[in-house]
Amino acid sequence: MSQIGTLRRLAGYTVKYYNDLIRGIIALLIADALALIIPWIIKEAIDLLPQRPATTILIRYSGLILIVAIFQGVFRFYWRKHLFTPSRKVECDLRNDYFAHLQRLSWSFFQHTKTGDIMSRATNDLTAVRELLGFGVLIIVDTIVTVSTCLILMIIINVRLTLLILLPLPILSFIVYRIIGGIRNQFKDVQVGLSNLSTIVQESISGIRVVQAYVCEESTLERFKRINQEYIRKNLSLTKIRTLLPSMMIFIAGLTAVIVLWIGGRDVITGRMSLGAFVAFNSYLAMLTWPMMATGYVINLIQRGIAAMERIEEFLDIKPEMVDRDDKLPITEIKGEIEFKDLNFSYYPDRGDVLHGINLKIKKGSITALVGPVGSGKSTLVKLIPRIYDIDGVGLTVDGVEIKRIPIDLLRKSIGYVEQEPLLFSDTIRENILFGAHDGASDEDIWKAASISGLSMEIERFPNGMDTLLGERGVTLSGGQRQRLALARVILRRPKILILDDAFASLDAQMEEKVLREMKKVMKGITTIMISHRISTIKDADMIVVLDQGRIAEVGDHKKLISIKGIYQNIYRQQMLGLEMELV
């Protein structure tokens, strides 16, 4: 998107706060007008001193300046309040939209995008946008008003002197033109460097146990130092460009002061200009110093803000892959019958299929187990049901309806999904169990779900019970406790379709048997799909499907499959042999 398109998009966010902006701009104009009056009052006072009693002049004009200064302070407070408030609100709205958009993006986006990059755009880039809308608007309006009015008043005082101080402006314009593009490009490089820095910090902290276990602290630190040094180098490069403009502004301001002092001073000596006019002219020249310096600052703000907004737009313009189709059906309930028909699936169009010719019908309320070697496609197959990944064609139906014609929200609300490594949030146990639950879940419901998952007695031993705060990603719990908490969460959800992707892997055999026994009581009528490497977990399933290299190799119940000399029988015998060896 072009810079104009980016600014237009930002303008769309500011429109609803135009009342605050208008009030702030009006207050700023009044405050600037009052500031411009003071040098003229001083001019009149100085010119009148030789003609009237000094005490009377000083008292009258000092009081007048005091009154103007009080009103100036009032309006200054008012414009700060009304100009900066919209920028904060726009920042809030933009961050909400950014986060909401992230929620709609598919898993593939997060698989290919670094968390640090996502976080950097949500924080530092948004700060740059907010500064553009706050300080940027302020400085632009303030500069236009102050510069134009000061120049008019200076022309009224002395035309020749005013024209002389404008001589350096063409040089300044050329410098500004050459610098603008560099600021924007350099700022983008800095933000990319910050994203890389944020990524390594996030990954190192999240994986601190692995870093320490493998004694990789030094190598991780060295990697961080390299990225940090590169980030500093890019920042210093940007700083050189950013400081060039203010430095040039200060030099030009000093040059004009010399011109005014030399030529204006001679005009006062020769009588071509009054002393009061000379003082007022210098006061207006001094008032021009800030806008001249601010011009460099606002150019920095504009280029940084546009570059930051362009980076945010890169993500905002990504279209979610999983969206409701125009021909979606007005379905209000899912019962749970699932059927795969000649289904083929590939993660990437230019690569081979990972699932081949899958034909499988799962009856409503039945328990189906998926087993097979690592990489056989078990997890991939079940992830197609909640549309974590999408299929081409019409190879998957739920309740006889093509899955893409079912509203996504309804589909996903009807499915409970527990992975081998469940994600827990840095919140209380209660809130983690309640996450995604139906409205109106009571404490009794929460404790019942925890009891079914075999976690209730352990929760009671925690210092604050259900209100115990978990560490990041549930780090304060063991692997088995995290899995059981995730099971409690899905039990409370009461789904129509339940997918357990190796959800008992961290439980010992005794705890697994206990949890399974309790869960089967609540799984009645729920279409359940279980993935497990343990035969003991899935032997009582209504149907067991054996996958091998993305194809269905065997189908049947436990008794039938162990009677066939195939993959299932081989897995069963190996596990039985391992169990016997443990008992010896």
Buried (B, 14 or more C-beta within 10 A) or exposed (E): BEBEEBBEBBEEBBEEBEEBBEBBBBBBBBBBBBBBBBBBBBBBBBBBBEEEEEEEBEEBBEEBBEEBEEBBEEBBEBBBEBBBBBBEBBBEBBBEEBEEBBEBBBEBBEEEBBBBBBBBBBEBBBBBBBBBBBBBBBBBBBBEBBBEBBBEBBEEBBEEBBEBBEEBEEEBEEBBEEBBEBBBBBBBBBBBBBBBBBBBBBBBEBBEEEBEEEEBEEEBEEEBEEBBEBBEEBBEBBEEBBEBBBEBBBEBBEEBBEBBEEBBEEBBEEEEBBEBBBBBBBBBBBBBBBBBBBBBBBBBBBBBBBBBBBBBBEBBEBEEBBEBEEEBEEBEEBBBBBBBBEBBBBEEEEEEBBBBBBEBEBBBBBBBBBBBBEEBBBBBBBBBBBBBBBBEEEBBBBBEBBBBBBBBEBBBBBBBBBBBEBEBEBEBBBBBBBBBBEEEBEEEBBBBBBBBBBBBEBBEEBEEBBEBEBEEBBEBBEBBBBBBBBBBBBBBBBBBBBBBBBBBBBBEEEBBBBBBEBBEEBBEEBBBBBBBBBBBBBBEBEBBBBBBEBBBBBBBBBEEBBEEEBBBBEBBEEBEEEEEEEEE
